[in-house]
Amino acid sequence: MSFEADARLAVEALDRFLADSLAGAAPALNQRPLAALAEELEVARLVAEGGLTGPRLGAWLTRYLASATRLHHPGYLAHQVAAVEPAGAVGALVDALTNNPMAIYEMGPGAAAIEFVLVNWMLGKVGWTPQPLPPDRAAPGACGAGVLTHGGSLANLTALAAARSKADPAAWRDGVKGDLVLVAPAAAHYSVARAAGILGLGERNLLEAPCDADGRIVPRELAALLDRLAGEGKKVMAVVAASCSTAVGLYDPLRPIAEACRARGIWLHVDGAHGASALLSPALRGRLDGVELADSVVWDGHKLLRTPGLCAAVLVRDHRTLDGAFHQEASYLFHAKDEPGFDFMPRAVECTKAGLGLKLFTVLAARGEGALAEYVASRTALAEAAAARLAREPGVEVACAPESNIVCFRLPGSDARQLELRRRLLLDGRHYLSSTAFRGRRWLRLAIMSPATGLGDIEALLVTLRALAAEVA
Ligand SMILES: Cc1ncc(COP(=O)(O)O)c(C=O)c1O
């Protein structure tokens, strides 16, 4: 058994997989029944007997990759998960083997140094003051801070834990009081509601922000709600705004929302898990106008930054809020020591935390931030062109003008018909779409993630959809 030989086999197989995917030479997805697939992959037998190395590994990988969903495929238009820049996969491999849990500096100095500088890079994009280098937790003057987490859901939880600590410092020891509430649009990602549950607020204390028909927060009505809540003796722990929403990719108007929050001393959390990558593009940055007035921002690398999962950033304007979010004793980790670096552990839910920054770094270092900015801008421009093309197709209705790389549309007929069309598209395998509820109806949903997708693929999708529509009443 040789690591080098096996890794070479894996890289060769992945190289073919990538080339076939980008060329659309195999289906975008190939969903086989679980039991048959587990059998074909010999999962139980290999667990019991071992031996999956050398030529056997090569043959097995071919079977495994035949079942893998191809995110680089031009017909992959489903969920907002990165079509990975191959350099990021190299970073992931290095992280996998070194397995440096860098949340304490001594367990991964290189990964920690990379994360520190990447957090500063992201703080700069938001418009916040970076952390001092060399690191100094007690530096005079406020600066931003951040940490990379295993996913946007955990990032939202971390940011909201910091908000809770600020709004009610006693909650950590005494538990939350009944007056604490969180305000978020109904369209907020479900991880926000989960965070409210985990933080002990209770579902009843997660209040809907007033929104327009497209699900965007209406700042004037939000201000009135915040005043009403204050009058009722409620303490608003945070307002959550979407940059952009998961379902249809629309951005909440951050500046007036932030002004309403600031005037009342209320924490504004911006969930930019998907859409904060627009900050890289001069043409798109305006979609997050006012973001620098927020208190916390979440920004995922494993969505529009082409980084392997998982790699999400929690960023705060004032480092003291994140450094004060958690209070734990762990004598084997937290103790006085000569510290040449920086421990991220006090800022993170995770104890063992992978070198997430290495994956994002290898993408950025290979391509440069300009290439990522172009990628985000090109996927957004294609979404706009796709929406315009779809709107010209007889009978097709487009949900709203896209503001990101997401387009929602529907064909004539019931919600059930949209779902049946999607089911048949997935069986066909050349195009893989998601679907969502919006304005009370079900829509087909495109999230344009692959760098290989072009307008011709939208035309091809329409050809397939027309044929399927003729079969589905
Ligand atoms: C706006 C938003 N926030 C948070 C998340 C959750 O991120 P993750 O899937 O990395 O946990 C998503 C996922 O799609 C999202 O769209």
Ligand as a Chemical Component Dictionary entry (heavy atoms), coordinates in Angstrom:
data_LIG
# 
_chem_comp.id                   LIG 
_chem_comp.type                 NON-POLYMER 
_chem_comp.pdbx_formal_charge   0 
_chem_comp.three_letter_code    LIG 
# 
loop_
_chem_comp_atom.comp_id 
_chem_comp_atom.atom_id 
_chem_comp_atom.alt_atom_id 
_chem_comp_atom.type_symbol 
_chem_comp_atom.charge 
_chem_comp_atom.model_Cartn_x 
_chem_comp_atom.model_Cartn_y 
_chem_comp_atom.model_Cartn_z 
_chem_comp_atom.pdbx_ordinal 
LIG C1 C1 C 0 -28.457 32.398 3.265 1  
LIG C2 C2 C 0 -27.920 31.107 3.828 2  
LIG N1 N1 N 0 -27.514 31.057 5.094 3  
LIG C3 C3 C 0 -27.016 29.922 5.651 4  
LIG C4 C4 C 0 -26.935 28.769 4.921 5  
LIG C5 C5 C 0 -26.403 27.523 5.563 6  
LIG O1 O1 O 0 -25.109 27.310 5.160 7  
LIG P1 P1 P 0 -24.446 25.826 5.276 8  
LIG O2 O2 O 0 -25.163 25.008 4.274 9  
LIG O3 O3 O 0 -23.027 26.087 4.950 10 
LIG O4 O4 O 0 -24.668 25.361 6.672 11 
LIG C6 C6 C 0 -27.359 28.763 3.583 12 
LIG C7 C7 C 0 -27.294 27.528 2.778 13 
LIG O5 O5 O 0 -27.727 27.455 1.683 14 
LIG C8 C8 C 0 -27.858 29.973 3.022 15 
LIG O6 O6 O 0 -28.282 30.032 1.764 16 
# 
loop_
_chem_comp_bond.comp_id 
_chem_comp_bond.atom_id_1 
_chem_comp_bond.atom_id_2 
_chem_comp_bond.value_order 
_chem_comp_bond.pdbx_ordinal 
LIG C1 C2 SING 1  
LIG C2 N1 SING 2  
LIG C2 C8 DOUB 3  
LIG N1 C3 DOUB 4  
LIG C3 C4 SING 5  
LIG C4 C5 SING 6  
LIG C4 C6 DOUB 7  
LIG C5 O1 SING 8  
LIG O1 P1 SING 9  
LIG P1 O2 DOUB 10 
LIG P1 O3 SING 11 
LIG P1 O4 SING 12 
LIG C6 C7 SING 13 
LIG C6 C8 SING 14 
LIG C7 O5 DOUB 15 
LIG C8 O6 SING 16 
# 
